[in-house]
Amino acid sequence: MNDTFDDNEAFRRGLALRREVLGEAHVERSLDRAREDPFLRVMQQLTTEFGWGTVWSRPGLPRKTRSFLAMAFLAANGKHDELRTHVRGAVRNGATRDEIAEVLLQAAVYCGFPVGLESFRIAKAVLDEMDAAGEGPVAGGAAQ
């Protein structure tokens, strides 16, 4: 890491966790753009340090549960690009196809069926891409 970002303990912790959950390539693309653009840099610093290094790294919830919440909130807010990213993260955190479907069904009931339909389309595309790359989740595991 160079001196572009404030390389403090929370940032380092967040960077490691962010890479584990979202993948090295995704995180590096985001950071590289921010290294070149001071306008973007401040948001990447905050996201990595606070979002990942302070909130996501807290001990109160398992990572998979955090992924479920992130997917539901992103679906509810129509944040499709971030939803794609967090479907991948959920798989890395051990989520199954069935569990992802259950989370998105809950979002459909509480946020509306258009949200659910769009979220399922997005998740299906991501899961198919992951399957094709040999990174897909296991099929079972839906919670009762």
CYANA upper distance limits for C-alpha pairs under 8 A (distance plus 0.5 A):
  1 MET  CA      7 ASP  CA      8.29
  3 ASP  CA      7 ASP  CA      7.63
  4 THR  CA     35 ARG  CA      6.73
  5 PHE  CA     41 ARG  CA      8.05
  5 PHE  CA     45 GLN  CA      6.96
  6 ASP  CA     11 PHE  CA      7.85
  6 ASP  CA     45 GLN  CA      7.82
  7 ASP  CA     11 PHE  CA      6.39
  7 ASP  CA     12 ARG  CA      6.94
  8 ASN  CA     12 ARG  CA      6.74
  9 GLU  CA     13 ARG  CA      6.61
 10 ALA  CA     14 GLY  CA      6.41
 10 ALA  CA     49 GLU  CA      5.65
 10 ALA  CA     50 PHE  CA      7.68
 10 ALA  CA     53 GLY  CA      5.12
 10 ALA  CA     54 THR  CA      6.82
 11 PHE  CA     15 LEU  CA      6.40
 11 PHE  CA     45 GLN  CA      7.84
 11 PHE  CA     48 THR  CA      6.27
 11 PHE  CA     49 GLU  CA      4.53
 11 PHE  CA     50 PHE  CA      8.09
 11 PHE  CA     53 GLY  CA      6.20
 12 ARG  CA     16 ALA  CA      6.75
 12 ARG  CA     49 GLU  CA      8.05
 12 ARG  CA     53 GLY  CA      7.75
 13 ARG  CA     17 LEU  CA      6.82
 13 ARG  CA     49 GLU  CA      8.21
 13 ARG  CA     52 TRP  CA      8.10
 13 ARG  CA     53 GLY  CA      5.54
 13 ARG  CA     57 SER  CA      8.17
 14 GLY  CA     18 ARG  CA      6.30
 14 GLY  CA     48 THR  CA      5.61
 14 GLY  CA     49 GLU  CA      5.99
 14 GLY  CA     50 PHE  CA      8.04
 14 GLY  CA     51 GLY  CA      8.00
 14 GLY  CA     52 TRP  CA      4.81
 14 GLY  CA     53 GLY  CA      3.89
 14 GLY  CA     54 THR  CA      7.65
 14 GLY  CA     56 TRP  CA      8.31
 14 GLY  CA     57 SER  CA      7.67
 15 LEU  CA     19 ARG  CA      6.59
 15 LEU  CA     48 THR  CA      6.34
 15 LEU  CA     49 GLU  CA      8.05
 15 LEU  CA     52 TRP  CA      7.69
 15 LEU  CA     53 GLY  CA      7.61
 16 ALA  CA     20 GLU  CA      6.81
 17 LEU  CA     21 VAL  CA      6.69
 17 LEU  CA     52 TRP  CA      7.15
 17 LEU  CA     53 GLY  CA      7.95
 17 LEU  CA     57 SER  CA      7.85
 18 ARG  CA     22 LEU  CA      6.20
 18 ARG  CA     23 GLY  CA      7.78
 18 ARG  CA     27 VAL  CA      7.58
 18 ARG  CA     48 THR  CA      7.70
 18 ARG  CA     52 TRP  CA      6.72
 19 ARG  CA     23 GLY  CA      5.22
 19 ARG  CA     24 GLU  CA      5.42
 19 ARG  CA     26 HIS  CA      8.47
 19 ARG  CA     27 VAL  CA      6.60
 20 GLU  CA     24 GLU  CA      7.81
 20 GLU  CA     92 ARG  CA      8.20
 21 VAL  CA     88 ARG  CA      8.48
 21 VAL  CA     89 GLY  CA      5.28
 21 VAL  CA     90 ALA  CA      8.04
 21 VAL  CA     92 ARG  CA      6.40
 21 VAL  CA     93 ASN  CA      7.11
 22 LEU  CA     26 HIS  CA      6.95
 22 LEU  CA     27 VAL  CA      7.35
 22 LEU  CA     85 THR  CA      7.14
 22 LEU  CA     86 HIS  CA      7.61
 22 LEU  CA     88 ARG  CA      7.23
 22 LEU  CA     89 GLY  CA      5.45
 22 LEU  CA     92 ARG  CA      8.22
 23 GLY  CA     27 VAL  CA      6.93
 23 GLY  CA     89 GLY  CA      8.22
 24 GLU  CA     28 GLU  CA      6.51
 25 ALA  CA     29 ARG  CA      6.66
 26 HIS  CA     30 SER  CA      6.93
 27 VAL  CA     31 LEU  CA      6.65
 28 GLU  CA     32 ASP  CA      6.28
 29 ARG  CA     33 ARG  CA      6.81
 30 SER  CA     34 ALA  CA      6.93
 30 SER  CA     44 GLN  CA      7.98
 31 LEU  CA     35 ARG  CA      6.54
 31 LEU  CA     41 ARG  CA      8.18
 31 LEU  CA     44 GLN  CA      7.23
 32 ASP  CA     36 GLU  CA      7.05
 33 ARG  CA     37 ASP  CA      6.85
 33 ARG  CA     40 LEU  CA      7.83
 34 ALA  CA     38 PRO  CA      6.93
 34 ALA  CA     39 PHE  CA      7.99
 34 ALA  CA     40 LEU  CA      5.30
 34 ALA  CA     41 ARG  CA      4.78
 34 ALA  CA     42 VAL  CA      8.46
 34 ALA  CA     44 GLN  CA      7.17
 35 ARG  CA     41 ARG  CA      6.71
 37 ASP  CA     41 ARG  CA      6.70
 38 PRO  CA     42 VAL  CA      7.33
 39 PHE  CA     43 MET  CA      8.30
 40 LEU  CA     44 GLN  CA      6.97
 41 ARG  CA     45 GLN  CA      6.63
 42 VAL  CA     46 LEU  CA      6.77
 43 MET  CA     47 THR  CA      6.48
 44 GLN  CA     48 THR  CA      6.44
 45 GLN  CA     49 GLU  CA      6.32
 46 LEU  CA     50 PHE  CA      5.91
 46 LEU  CA     51 GLY  CA      7.36
 47 THR  CA     51 GLY  CA      5.30
 47 THR  CA     52 TRP  CA      7.00
 48 THR  CA     52 TRP  CA      5.57
 48 THR  CA     53 GLY  CA      6.58
 49 GLU  CA     53 GLY  CA      5.17
 49 GLU  CA     54 THR  CA      7.00
 50 PHE  CA     54 THR  CA      5.29
 50 PHE  CA     55 VAL  CA      6.80
 51 GLY  CA     55 VAL  CA      5.74
 51 GLY  CA     56 TRP  CA      6.64
 52 TRP  CA     56 TRP  CA      5.14
 52 TRP  CA     57 SER  CA      6.63
 53 GLY  CA     57 SER  CA      6.11
 54 THR  CA     58 ARG  CA      6.91
 56 TRP  CA     63 ARG  CA      8.22
 56 TRP  CA     66 ARG  CA      7.89
 61 LEU  CA     65 THR  CA      6.81
 61 LEU  CA     66 ARG  CA      7.10
 62 PRO  CA     66 ARG  CA      6.99
 63 ARG  CA     67 SER  CA      6.68
 63 ARG  CA     93 ASN  CA      6.57
 64 LYS  CA     68 PHE  CA      6.78
 64 LYS  CA     90 ALA  CA      6.60
 64 LYS  CA     93 ASN  CA      5.60
 64 LYS  CA     94 GLY  CA      6.85
 64 LYS  CA     95 ALA  CA      6.84
 65 THR  CA     69 LEU  CA      6.79
 66 ARG  CA     70 ALA  CA      6.59
 67 SER  CA     71 MET  CA      6.62
 67 SER  CA     86 HIS  CA      7.09
 67 SER  CA     87 VAL  CA      8.24
 67 SER  CA     89 GLY  CA      7.32
 67 SER  CA     90 ALA  CA      5.54
 67 SER  CA     93 ASN  CA      7.89
 68 PHE  CA     72 ALA  CA      6.76
 68 PHE  CA     90 ALA  CA      7.50
 68 PHE  CA    100 ILE  CA      7.85
 68 PHE  CA    103 VAL  CA      6.79
 69 LEU  CA     73 PHE  CA      6.57
 70 ALA  CA     74 LEU  CA      6.43
 70 ALA  CA     83 LEU  CA      8.32
 70 ALA  CA     86 HIS  CA      7.37
 71 MET  CA     75 ALA  CA      6.46
 71 MET  CA     83 LEU  CA      6.27
 71 MET  CA     86 HIS  CA      6.64
 71 MET  CA     87 VAL  CA      7.23
 71 MET  CA    103 VAL  CA      7.98
 71 MET  CA    104 LEU  CA      8.10
 72 ALA  CA     76 ALA  CA      6.58
 72 ALA  CA    103 VAL  CA      6.89
 72 ALA  CA    104 LEU  CA      6.91
 72 ALA  CA    106 GLN  CA      8.28
 72 ALA  CA    107 ALA  CA      6.10
 73 PHE  CA     77 ASN  CA      6.69
 74 LEU  CA     78 GLY  CA      6.55
 74 LEU  CA     79 LYS  CA      5.59
 74 LEU  CA     80 HIS  CA      7.62
 74 LEU  CA     82 GLU  CA      7.28
 74 LEU  CA     83 LEU  CA      6.06
 75 ALA  CA     79 LYS  CA      6.71
 75 ALA  CA     80 HIS  CA      7.47
 75 ALA  CA     83 LEU  CA      6.96
 75 ALA  CA    104 LEU  CA      8.18
 75 ALA  CA    107 ALA  CA      7.43
 75 ALA  CA    115 VAL  CA      6.81
 75 ALA  CA    116 GLY  CA      8.04
 75 ALA  CA    119 SER  CA      6.47
 76 ALA  CA    107 ALA  CA      7.02
 76 ALA  CA    111 CYS  CA      6.28
 76 ALA  CA    115 VAL  CA      6.95
 78 GLY  CA    115 VAL  CA      7.67
 79 LYS  CA     83 LEU  CA      6.56
 80 HIS  CA     84 ARG  CA      6.73
 80 HIS  CA    119 SER  CA      8.19
 80 HIS  CA    122 ILE  CA      7.86
 81 ASP  CA     85 THR  CA      7.01
 82 GLU  CA     86 HIS  CA      6.66
 83 LEU  CA     87 VAL  CA      6.56
 83 LEU  CA    119 SER  CA      8.35
 83 LEU  CA    122 ILE  CA      8.19
 83 LEU  CA    123 ALA  CA      8.40
 84 ARG  CA     88 ARG  CA      7.12
 84 ARG  CA    122 ILE  CA      6.96
 84 ARG  CA    123 ALA  CA      7.13
 84 ARG  CA    126 VAL  CA      6.89
 85 THR  CA     89 GLY  CA      6.85
 86 HIS  CA     90 ALA  CA      6.39
 87 VAL  CA     91 VAL  CA      6.95
 87 VAL  CA    100 ILE  CA      8.18
 87 VAL  CA    123 ALA  CA      6.83
 87 VAL  CA    126 VAL  CA      7.58
 87 VAL  CA    127 LEU  CA      8.38
 88 ARG  CA     92 ARG  CA      6.91
 88 ARG  CA    126 VAL  CA      7.54
 88 ARG  CA    127 LEU  CA      8.20
 88 ARG  CA    130 MET  CA      8.40
 89 GLY  CA     93 ASN  CA      6.62
 90 ALA  CA     94 GLY  CA      6.90
 90 ALA  CA     95 ALA  CA      5.79
 90 ALA  CA    100 ILE  CA      8.40
 91 VAL  CA     95 ALA  CA      5.22
 91 VAL  CA     96 THR  CA      7.06
 91 VAL  CA    136 GLY  CA      7.74
 91 VAL  CA    137 PRO  CA      6.23
 94 GLY  CA    137 PRO  CA      8.02
 95 ALA  CA     99 GLU  CA      6.57
 95 ALA  CA    100 ILE  CA      7.12
 95 ALA  CA    137 PRO  CA      7.39
 96 THR  CA    100 ILE  CA      6.76
 96 THR  CA    137 PRO  CA      5.76
 96 THR  CA    138 VAL  CA      5.86
 96 THR  CA    139 ALA  CA      6.37
 96 THR  CA    140 GLY  CA      6.56
 96 THR  CA    141 GLY  CA      6.39
 96 THR  CA    142 ALA  CA      7.74
 97 ARG  CA    101 ALA  CA      6.66
 97 ARG  CA    127 LEU  CA      8.38
 97 ARG  CA    137 PRO  CA      6.75
 97 ARG  CA    138 VAL  CA      7.14
 97 ARG  CA    139 ALA  CA      5.88
 97 ARG  CA    140 GLY  CA      7.22
 97 ARG  CA    141 GLY  CA      8.34
 97 ARG  CA    142 ALA  CA      8.42
 98 ASP  CA    102 GLU  CA      6.71
 98 ASP  CA    139 ALA  CA      6.94
 98 ASP  CA    140 GLY  CA      6.20
 98 ASP  CA    141 GLY  CA      6.58
 98 ASP  CA    142 ALA  CA      5.21
 99 GLU  CA    103 VAL  CA      6.79
 99 GLU  CA    140 GLY  CA      8.39
 99 GLU  CA    141 GLY  CA      6.85
 99 GLU  CA    142 ALA  CA      5.13
 99 GLU  CA    143 ALA  CA      7.01
100 ILE  CA    104 LEU  CA      6.81
100 ILE  CA    123 ALA  CA      8.50
101 ALA  CA    105 LEU  CA      6.56
101 ALA  CA    120 PHE  CA      7.85
102 GLU  CA    106 GLN  CA      6.81
102 GLU  CA    142 ALA  CA      7.55
102 GLU  CA    143 ALA  CA      8.32
103 VAL  CA    107 ALA  CA      6.91
104 LEU  CA    108 ALA  CA      6.68
104 LEU  CA    116 GLY  CA      6.49
104 LEU  CA    119 SER  CA      7.15
104 LEU  CA    120 PHE  CA      7.28
105 LEU  CA    109 VAL  CA      6.87
105 LEU  CA    116 GLY  CA      6.85
106 GLN  CA    110 TYR  CA      6.79
107 ALA  CA    111 CYS  CA      5.92
107 ALA  CA    112 GLY  CA      7.78
107 ALA  CA    115 VAL  CA      7.68
107 ALA  CA    116 GLY  CA      6.62
108 ALA  CA    112 GLY  CA      5.34
108 ALA  CA    113 PHE  CA      5.27
108 ALA  CA    114 PRO  CA      7.82
108 ALA  CA    115 VAL  CA      6.29
108 ALA  CA    116 GLY  CA      4.54
108 ALA  CA    117 LEU  CA      7.98
109 VAL  CA    113 PHE  CA      7.21
109 VAL  CA    116 GLY  CA      8.27
111 CYS  CA    115 VAL  CA      6.85
111 CYS  CA    116 GLY  CA      8.18
112 GLY  CA    116 GLY  CA      7.05
113 PHE  CA    117 LEU  CA      6.45
114 PRO  CA    118 GLU  CA      6.61
115 VAL  CA    119 SER  CA      6.47
116 GLY  CA    120 PHE  CA      6.53
117 LEU  CA    121 ARG  CA      6.83
118 GLU  CA    122 ILE  CA      6.76
119 SER  CA    123 ALA  CA      6.54
120 PHE  CA    124 LYS  CA      6.39
121 ARG  CA    125 ALA  CA      6.76
122 ILE  CA    126 VAL  CA      6.84
123 ALA  CA    127 LEU  CA      6.50
124 LYS  CA    128 ASP  CA      6.48
125 ALA  CA    129 GLU  CA      6.68
126 VAL  CA    130 MET  CA      6.66
127 LEU  CA    131 ASP  CA      6.53
127 LEU  CA    136 GLY  CA      6.60
127 LEU  CA    137 PRO  CA      8.17
128 ASP  CA    132 ALA  CA      6.66
128 ASP  CA    136 GLY  CA      8.04
129 GLU  CA    133 ALA  CA      6.82
129 GLU  CA    136 GLY  CA      8.45
130 MET  CA    134 GLY  CA      6.62
130 MET  CA    135 GLU  CA      5.26
130 MET  CA    136 GLY  CA      5.10
131 ASP  CA    135 GLU  CA      6.07
131 ASP  CA    136 GLY  CA      4.73
131 ASP  CA    137 PRO  CA      8.15
132 ALA  CA    136 GLY  CA      8.23
